[in-house]
Amino acid sequence: MSVLIDTPVWPGPYGWLFCHMVSDRSHDELHAFARGLGVSGRAFDRDHYDIPAHLHERALALGAEHVSGRELVTRLRAAGLRRPRKRTAPRPSA
């Protein structure tokens, strides 16, 4: 298993802090881990789950590896699983 989770620093609803959880193997692995953690599929955004801080320790106990945000993105890209936001129309040049 290769589920990665960063530090909860992102503000979200209810005044909670959130972190990101990804897999550097497959989205199927990530979805299965999230289900085991009790996280709704609605928390999935393109290539990661937004996880509230109160679930961070439980994710680690279930086997997630704590990494920095930079390491998380680096490993996600290296695995070919990064799904960036779609770019909007290009801005006109001045």
Contacts in CASP RR format, 6 or more apart in sequence:
PFRMAT RR
TARGET T0000
AUTHOR 0000-0000-0000
METHOD contacts of the structure
MODEL  1
MSVLIDTPVWPGPYGWLFCHMVSDRSHDELHAFARGLGVSGRAFDRDHYD
IPAHLHERALALGAEHVSGRELVTRLRAAGLRRPRKRTAPRPSA
1 25 0 8 1.000
1 29 0 8 1.000
1 33 0 8 1.000
1 63 0 8 1.000
2 23 0 8 1.000
2 24 0 8 1.000
2 25 0 8 1.000
2 29 0 8 1.000
2 65 0 8 1.000
3 21 0 8 1.000
3 22 0 8 1.000
3 23 0 8 1.000
3 29 0 8 1.000
3 30 0 8 1.000
3 33 0 8 1.000
3 59 0 8 1.000
3 63 0 8 1.000
3 64 0 8 1.000
3 65 0 8 1.000
4 21 0 8 1.000
4 22 0 8 1.000
4 23 0 8 1.000
4 24 0 8 1.000
4 64 0 8 1.000
4 65 0 8 1.000
4 66 0 8 1.000
4 67 0 8 1.000
4 71 0 8 1.000
4 72 0 8 1.000
4 75 0 8 1.000
4 76 0 8 1.000
5 19 0 8 1.000
5 20 0 8 1.000
5 21 0 8 1.000
5 22 0 8 1.000
5 51 0 8 1.000
5 56 0 8 1.000
5 59 0 8 1.000
5 60 0 8 1.000
5 64 0 8 1.000
5 65 0 8 1.000
5 66 0 8 1.000
5 67 0 8 1.000
5 72 0 8 1.000
6 19 0 8 1.000
6 20 0 8 1.000
6 66 0 8 1.000
6 67 0 8 1.000
6 68 0 8 1.000
6 69 0 8 1.000
6 71 0 8 1.000
6 72 0 8 1.000
7 19 0 8 1.000
7 56 0 8 1.000
7 66 0 8 1.000
7 68 0 8 1.000
7 69 0 8 1.000
8 17 0 8 1.000
8 18 0 8 1.000
8 19 0 8 1.000
8 51 0 8 1.000
8 52 0 8 1.000
8 53 0 8 1.000
8 56 0 8 1.000
9 17 0 8 1.000
9 19 0 8 1.000
10 17 0 8 1.000
10 18 0 8 1.000
10 19 0 8 1.000
10 20 0 8 1.000
10 50 0 8 1.000
11 17 0 8 1.000
11 18 0 8 1.000
12 18 0 8 1.000
16 52 0 8 1.000
16 53 0 8 1.000
16 54 0 8 1.000
17 52 0 8 1.000
17 53 0 8 1.000
18 50 0 8 1.000
18 51 0 8 1.000
18 52 0 8 1.000
18 53 0 8 1.000
19 50 0 8 1.000
19 51 0 8 1.000
19 53 0 8 1.000
19 56 0 8 1.000
20 48 0 8 1.000
20 49 0 8 1.000
20 50 0 8 1.000
20 51 0 8 1.000
20 69 0 8 1.000
20 72 0 8 1.000
21 30 0 8 1.000
21 33 0 8 1.000
21 34 0 8 1.000
21 48 0 8 1.000
21 49 0 8 1.000
21 51 0 8 1.000
21 59 0 8 1.000
21 64 0 8 1.000
22 30 0 8 1.000
22 47 0 8 1.000
22 48 0 8 1.000
22 49 0 8 1.000
22 72 0 8 1.000
22 75 0 8 1.000
22 76 0 8 1.000
22 81 0 8 1.000
23 29 0 8 1.000
23 30 0 8 1.000
23 33 0 8 1.000
23 79 0 8 1.000
23 81 0 8 1.000
24 75 0 8 1.000
24 76 0 8 1.000
24 78 0 8 1.000
24 79 0 8 1.000
24 81 0 8 1.000
25 79 0 8 1.000
26 81 0 8 1.000
27 47 0 8 1.000
27 81 0 8 1.000
30 48 0 8 1.000
30 49 0 8 1.000
31 41 0 8 1.000
31 44 0 8 1.000
33 59 0 8 1.000
33 62 0 8 1.000
33 64 0 8 1.000
34 41 0 8 1.000
34 43 0 8 1.000
34 44 0 8 1.000
34 49 0 8 1.000
36 62 0 8 1.000
37 51 0 8 1.000
37 55 0 8 1.000
37 58 0 8 1.000
37 59 0 8 1.000
37 62 0 8 1.000
38 55 0 8 1.000
39 49 0 8 1.000
39 51 0 8 1.000
39 55 0 8 1.000
41 49 0 8 1.000
43 49 0 8 1.000
43 50 0 8 1.000
43 51 0 8 1.000
46 83 0 8 1.000
46 84 0 8 1.000
46 85 0 8 1.000
47 76 0 8 1.000
47 81 0 8 1.000
47 82 0 8 1.000
47 83 0 8 1.000
48 76 0 8 1.000
51 59 0 8 1.000
60 66 0 8 1.000
67 75 0 8 1.000
73 82 0 8 1.000
76 82 0 8 1.000
END
